[in-house]
Amino acid sequence: MLNKLLLILLTSYFSIGFSAQGQQRTTTKLNRHFIEIEQNDSKNHHYNKVETVTKTGETVTWIFDLRNRMVKQSKKGINPEGNYNQEITETFDSTNQLISQSIINLENRKYVEFHYRDGVKKAQVISHGNEVFEIWRNNPDSLYTSDHDDFGPGLDRKEWNNFLVKNLRYPTEARKTGAEGTVILAILVDENGNIKESEVANLAFVNPYLAKEALRVLGLFKGQFIPAVNLDGQPEEKWINIPLRFKLG
């Protein structure tokens, strides 16, 4: 199964860019967290997303920085066996060097991801679901298991959920108008697991009272994050997006 996924990933690098030619495209402005912003928001404009749907029903997306360098491309569609929806994604650095490739089952969220340096595969992550991950860096013999993908920051979900139950409040102003929605908290976690910076990543598209409450409750959180780990096995500063859903019962 893993060999088949690897073959798909290697093939996708050459095929994503060609399968959508001639189709109608839409362009969306994104902020630094790759979240959509309003078209007139020049202050938070960091990327442009170009998206199209092919004749075979696949959704192909390219993301470019403001210097028109491609930083990410992806393709959503039915897997080769035709039994589930998947998304293949590739990311690139400023010199167009491949950084990572991933393929995710969109129905159960399981995935396999490869990380590269100078065109050479240096790490692999396999998500088995239920917070079980198999990871190796630099050598397949260094395989270990983790409760999160440690290329990004981690968080004790049980501690976080218990904290929200005790502290999160539905704003009165939002309740009066029936406002609901999901606030995406973007949090910059430093090398020691501390919050260095935070903001609402989708501020333009959520109720302002919900956004304010999300930031308020985050300010009360005294728990510790788990810092991200780079290819060399060292902790590094990195962003994490955490959704907070507000729904009236």
C-alpha positions as CSV (number, residue, x, y, z in Angstrom):
1,M,0.0,0.0,0.0
2,L,2.8,2.4,0.9
3,N,4.7,1.7,-2.3
4,K,1.5,2.5,-4.3
5,L,1.1,5.8,-2.4
6,L,4.7,6.7,-3.1
7,L,4.2,6.0,-6.8
8,I,1.2,8.2,-6.9
9,L,3.1,11.0,-5.2
10,L,6.1,10.8,-7.5
11,T,3.8,10.8,-10.5
12,S,1.7,13.7,-9.2
13,Y,4.7,16.0,-9.2
14,F,4.7,15.9,-13.0
15,S,0.9,15.6,-13.7
16,I,-0.9,18.1,-11.5
17,G,0.2,21.1,-13.6
18,F,-1.0,19.6,-16.9
19,S,-4.4,18.0,-16.1
20,A,-6.2,21.3,-15.7
21,Q,-5.2,23.2,-18.8
22,G,-8.0,24.9,-20.7
23,Q,-10.4,25.0,-17.8
24,Q,-12.0,28.0,-16.2
25,R,-10.1,29.3,-13.2
26,T,-10.9,31.3,-10.1
27,T,-8.4,33.4,-8.1
28,T,-8.6,34.1,-4.3
29,K,-6.4,36.2,-2.0
30,L,-4.9,34.4,1.0
31,N,-3.3,35.6,4.2
32,R,0.0,34.2,5.7
33,H,-2.0,31.3,7.1
34,F,-3.3,30.3,3.7
35,I,-6.8,31.4,4.7
36,E,-9.1,33.4,2.4
37,I,-9.3,37.2,2.9
38,E,-11.4,39.9,1.4
39,Q,-10.3,41.0,-2.1
40,N,-9.6,44.6,-0.9
41,D,-7.4,43.5,2.0
42,S,-4.0,44.5,0.9
43,K,-2.5,44.5,4.4
44,N,-2.9,40.8,5.0
45,H,-2.4,39.7,1.4
46,H,0.4,37.2,1.2
47,Y,-0.6,34.6,-1.4
48,N,-2.9,34.0,-4.4
49,K,-4.8,30.8,-4.9
50,V,-5.7,29.7,-8.4
51,E,-8.3,26.9,-8.6
52,T,-10.0,25.0,-11.4
53,V,-12.2,21.9,-11.9
54,T,-11.1,19.6,-14.6
55,K,-13.3,17.8,-17.1
56,T,-13.0,14.7,-15.0
57,G,-14.2,16.4,-11.9
58,E,-10.9,16.9,-10.1
59,T,-10.2,20.1,-8.2
60,V,-6.7,21.5,-8.9
61,T,-5.2,24.3,-6.9
62,W,-2.0,26.3,-7.2
63,I,-0.8,28.8,-4.5
64,F,1.7,31.5,-5.5
65,D,3.4,34.1,-3.3
66,L,3.3,37.8,-4.3
67,R,6.5,37.4,-6.4
68,N,4.5,34.8,-8.5
69,R,6.5,31.8,-7.1
70,M,4.5,28.7,-6.6
71,V,4.6,27.5,-3.0
72,K,1.9,24.8,-3.1
73,Q,-0.1,22.7,-5.5
74,S,-2.8,20.2,-4.8
75,K,-5.3,17.9,-6.6
76,K,-8.6,16.6,-5.1
77,G,-10.4,13.7,-6.7
78,I,-11.2,10.0,-6.6
79,N,-8.3,7.7,-5.8
80,P,-7.1,5.4,-8.6
81,E,-9.1,2.4,-7.3
82,G,-12.2,4.6,-7.3
83,N,-13.3,3.9,-3.7
84,Y,-12.6,7.2,-1.8
85,N,-11.8,10.9,-2.2
86,Q,-8.2,11.9,-1.8
87,E,-6.0,15.0,-1.9
88,I,-2.4,15.1,-3.2
89,T,-0.4,18.1,-2.1
90,E,3.1,19.3,-2.8
91,T,4.9,22.3,-1.3
92,F,8.0,24.2,-2.6
93,D,10.6,26.6,-1.3
94,S,11.4,30.0,-2.9
95,T,13.8,28.3,-5.3
96,N,11.1,25.8,-6.5
97,Q,12.7,23.0,-4.6
98,L,10.3,20.3,-3.4
99,I,9.8,20.5,0.4
100,S,7.0,17.9,1.0
101,Q,4.5,15.6,-0.7
102,S,1.4,14.2,0.9
103,I,-1.6,12.1,0.0
104,I,-4.6,12.2,2.4
105,N,-7.8,10.1,2.4
106,L,-10.4,12.8,2.8
107,E,-13.0,10.4,4.2
108,N,-11.0,9.1,7.2
109,R,-8.2,11.8,7.3
110,K,-5.4,9.2,7.3
111,Y,-2.4,10.2,5.3
112,V,1.2,9.6,4.3
113,E,3.7,12.5,3.9
114,F,7.3,12.8,2.8
115,H,9.7,15.6,3.6
116,Y,12.7,16.6,1.4
117,R,15.9,18.5,1.6
118,D,17.8,19.3,-1.6
119,G,15.6,16.9,-3.6
120,V,16.3,14.0,-1.3
121,K,13.7,12.3,0.9
122,K,14.7,12.9,4.6
123,A,11.6,12.0,6.6
124,Q,8.2,10.2,6.4
125,V,5.0,10.5,8.4
126,I,2.2,8.0,8.3
127,S,-1.1,8.9,10.1
128,H,-3.1,5.8,11.1
129,G,-5.9,7.8,12.6
130,N,-6.9,7.9,16.3
131,E,-3.8,10.1,17.0
132,V,-1.3,7.4,16.0
133,F,1.6,8.5,13.8
134,E,4.6,6.6,12.6
135,I,7.6,8.9,11.9
136,W,11.2,8.7,10.8
137,R,13.9,11.2,10.1
138,N,17.1,10.8,8.0
139,N,17.0,7.0,8.4
140,P,14.0,4.6,8.2
141,D,15.5,2.6,11.1
142,S,14.8,5.6,13.3
143,L,11.1,4.9,13.1
144,Y,9.0,5.9,16.2
145,T,5.4,6.4,17.1
146,S,3.8,9.7,18.3
147,D,0.4,11.0,19.3
148,H,0.8,13.9,16.8
149,D,2.6,14.8,13.6
150,D,5.6,16.5,15.2
151,F,6.5,18.4,12.1
152,G,3.9,20.8,13.5
153,P,3.2,21.9,17.1
154,G,1.2,19.6,19.3
155,L,-1.3,20.1,22.0
156,D,-2.8,17.8,24.7
157,R,-6.3,17.6,23.2
158,K,-7.9,16.3,26.4
159,E,-6.4,19.2,28.4
160,W,-7.5,21.7,25.8
161,N,-11.1,20.4,25.5
162,N,-11.5,20.4,29.3
163,F,-10.2,24.0,29.4
164,L,-12.7,25.1,26.8
165,V,-15.6,23.4,28.6
166,K,-14.7,25.4,31.7
167,N,-13.9,28.8,30.2
168,L,-15.4,29.3,26.7
169,R,-18.5,31.4,26.7
170,Y,-21.0,32.2,24.0
171,P,-21.0,36.0,23.6
172,T,-24.4,37.6,24.4
173,E,-24.2,39.9,21.4
174,A,-23.6,36.9,19.1
175,R,-26.4,34.9,20.7
176,K,-28.9,37.7,20.2
177,T,-28.3,37.8,16.5
178,G,-28.1,34.0,16.1
179,A,-24.5,34.2,15.0
180,E,-22.6,30.9,14.6
181,G,-19.4,29.9,13.0
182,T,-15.9,28.5,13.3
183,V,-13.1,30.8,14.5
184,I,-9.6,29.7,13.3
185,L,-7.0,30.6,15.9
186,A,-3.6,30.9,14.4
187,I,-0.9,30.4,17.1
188,L,2.8,30.8,16.8
189,V,4.5,28.3,19.1
190,D,8.1,28.9,19.9
191,E,10.9,26.4,20.5
192,N,9.9,26.0,24.1
193,G,6.2,25.4,23.5
194,N,5.1,28.9,24.5
195,I,2.7,31.1,22.6
196,K,4.7,33.8,20.9
197,E,1.9,35.3,18.8
198,S,-1.7,34.7,18.1
199,E,-4.5,36.0,15.9
200,V,-7.8,35.0,14.2
201,A,-6.9,33.7,10.8
202,N,-10.4,34.0,9.3
203,L,-11.3,37.3,10.9
204,A,-13.1,38.7,7.8
205,F,-15.6,35.9,7.7
206,V,-16.6,35.3,11.3
207,N,-18.7,37.3,13.7
208,P,-16.5,39.8,15.5
209,Y,-17.9,38.9,18.9
210,L,-17.1,35.2,18.3
211,A,-13.5,36.2,17.2
212,K,-13.1,38.3,20.3
213,E,-14.2,35.5,22.6
214,A,-11.8,33.1,20.9
215,L,-8.9,35.4,21.6
216,R,-10.1,36.0,25.2
217,V,-10.2,32.4,26.1
218,L,-6.8,31.7,24.5
219,G,-5.4,34.4,26.7
220,L,-6.5,32.4,29.7
221,F,-4.9,29.2,28.6
222,K,-1.9,28.3,30.8
223,G,-1.1,24.9,29.3
224,Q,1.9,24.1,27.3
225,F,2.2,23.3,23.6
226,I,4.6,20.8,22.2
227,P,7.0,22.6,19.8
228,A,7.4,21.5,16.2
229,V,10.5,19.4,15.3
230,N,12.5,20.1,12.1
231,L,14.3,17.6,9.8
232,D,17.4,17.7,12.1
233,G,15.3,16.7,15.1
234,Q,15.5,20.1,16.7
235,P,12.6,22.1,18.1
236,E,11.6,25.1,15.9
237,E,9.1,28.0,15.9
238,K,6.0,27.3,13.9
239,W,2.3,28.2,13.4
240,I,-0.6,26.0,14.3
241,N,-4.2,26.6,13.4
242,I,-6.9,25.6,15.9
243,P,-10.6,25.8,15.0
244,L,-13.1,26.9,17.7
245,R,-16.7,26.1,16.6
246,F,-19.6,28.2,18.0
247,K,-23.0,26.7,17.5
248,L,-26.2,27.6,19.3
249,G,-28.0,24.6,20.8
